[in-house]
Amino acid sequence: MRHIALLLLLSLPFMGHAQIGWVNGFIVTNSGDTLSGKIQYNTPGQRSARCVFKEDGYNDKVKYKPFTIRGYIIKDSYYISRIYDIHPSLSYGLGTFMEWINYKEEGPLMLLKYRNTDFEYGFYQTFLVKKGNPSYEINFMKFRKSCAAFFSDFPELQDDITNKKYKKKDLPEIVKRYNNWYMKNRE
């Protein structure tokens, strides 16, 4: 048992740095151009706050904050510039990069994940966004109620959520079902 504890203690300094490094990726500029290069793969909290990029053929590092670019793609994840609404009553928010989970799907509904930190601990928040609407945070403590309220325009899906057909882990499937329904029924 002591050997296992000693091994864990010795490996702790390396665990925090194991994910950080340069990987192939793309940035999407505000004008819609895509540039390929290397992106510094940081911790989830840092990926939400900035993108450090080296364009192919250049050694200069450029640090991008949210809204200085539309977003970036790294390790098959697409991070987009979004406003994190600190409180709905305020007229401003915090610029962040949120991971767009279903960016390969067609449809009006986006599933976003944001790594929030308060300097003591970090946690993920999940948002649904219908094009042209503000972000809607899914409260996983009240998943069925929170999720069913959002899908009021699709009563069959709303009923399935309320009747426990879906669980929290099924949110990507719920979003996909909604997008498919919308694409079939749009005018």
N, C-alpha and C positions, 0 to 999 in steps of 0.2 A: 504494500500500500504506500509506503514511504517513497518507493521508486517512482510510482505513478505521480504522486504529488510533486516530487522534485522535477520530473520531466515536464509537467504542466507549468511549473514556475519558470523553468528555463526557457520554455517556448513562448511565454507571454510577450516579451519584447518584439518577437517576430510576427505575431498574429496581427497586430495593428497595422503593419506595413505590407502584408502579403498581397493585398489587392491593388496597391498603388503602383502605377507604371504607365508607360506610353503604349497605346494600342491604336490600330487603324480606325479611322472614323471620318465623318463628314460634318461640316457645319452648313447650315442653310442661312444665307444672308437675308437681311430685310428686303432686298430687291428680288429674292427668290433664287439667286445663284447657289449652286452647291459646290463647295470646295472640299477636296479630299486631302487628308494628311494624317497626322498623329494627334490624338487627344489624350491628355493626362487622365488616367482612370483613377479617380479619388474615392474617398468614402462617400456613402449616399448623401450625407448632409452637404458635403462640398459640391457634389454633382448638382444639387439643387440650387446652389448659390453662384456657381461660375463654371466656365469652360475654358481650359487652357489648351491652346491649339498651335500646332506647327504645320504650316501648309507644306505639301509635297514639294521638295526641291529647295526649301528654305530652312534655316536653323533658328530663326527668330520665333520666340514664344509670344503669343498674343493672348491676353486674358479677356474673355468676354463675360459680361454680366448680362442678366436677363434684359431683353429688349434691345440690346446692341446687335443681336442676331435673332432670327426667328426660332432657331433651335439647333440641336446637334444630334447625330446618330452615332452611337457607340455600342459595340457588342449586341447588335440587333435590338437596341432600345432607343427610342426616339424621345428626347427631352425637348419640350417646347416652352417658350417664354409665356408666362401667364401671370396674372395678378392674383396674389393670395389675399383674399379679403380678411383683414384683421377683424373687422366687425362690420356687419351689413349697414349700420347707421353712418359709417364714415364714408367720405367721398374719395378716399384713397386706399391703397393697399400696398403690399410688399411685392416687388417684382421677383419672380422665382423661375426656375426651370422645373417643370413637372413632367414626370414620365407619362407619355401617352401610350397606354397599354394596348389599345386596339387600333393603332394607326394604319394597319394594313386592311382593315375592314371598310366597306362602303356603308355610308349611312350618316345621319345627323348627330348621333350620340357618341360622345367621347368619354372614355374611362381614363381618368388621370390618377396618378399616385404621387404624393408629395412627401418628402422626408423632412419633417419639422424638427427643430431642436430648440431647446430653451436653456442651453449651456449646462444643464445638469444631466439630461437624458434626451434621447431622440425617439420619435415615434412616427409612424406612417399615417397619413390621412388619405382617404379615397374620395374622389370627386366625380360626379357625373356632370357633363356639360352638353346641353342641346345647343346647336349652332345659334348664335345670336342671343343667348341667355347667359345669366351669371352662373358661376359654379355652384353646385349643390353638393354639400358634404353628406356622405352616407355615414350615419351613426351606427356603428356595428354593435353597440350595446342594445340598440332598439332597431335591429336590422329590418325585420319584416315591416314594421310601421313606417320607418324612414324610407325604405325602398319602395313599398307599395304606394306611398303618397306621391313619389316622383313619377310613377308610371300610370297616372290617372287617365291618360289619353288612350291607353291600351288595356281595357278592362279584363280581358282574358289573362294577360300576364299579371296584372294586379291581383287577380283572384288566386293564381298559382303561387304567388309570393305569400299572400296572406294565409293560404291553406298549406303552407310548409312544404311545397314541392321543391323549393329552392332553399339552399343554405348560404351562408356568407361566402363560402369558397366558390359558389356558383355565379358570382357577380359577372365575370366575363361572359359566361353563357347567357345570362339574362340580357346583357347589353347586346350581344350578338342577335338574340331572338328579337329584341326590340328593333334593331337596325334592319333586319330582314323583313319584319312586318311593315316597317315604315316604307322601305323601298318598294314593296309590292303594292302598297295602298296609296302611295302619293299620286297626286294628279298631275 
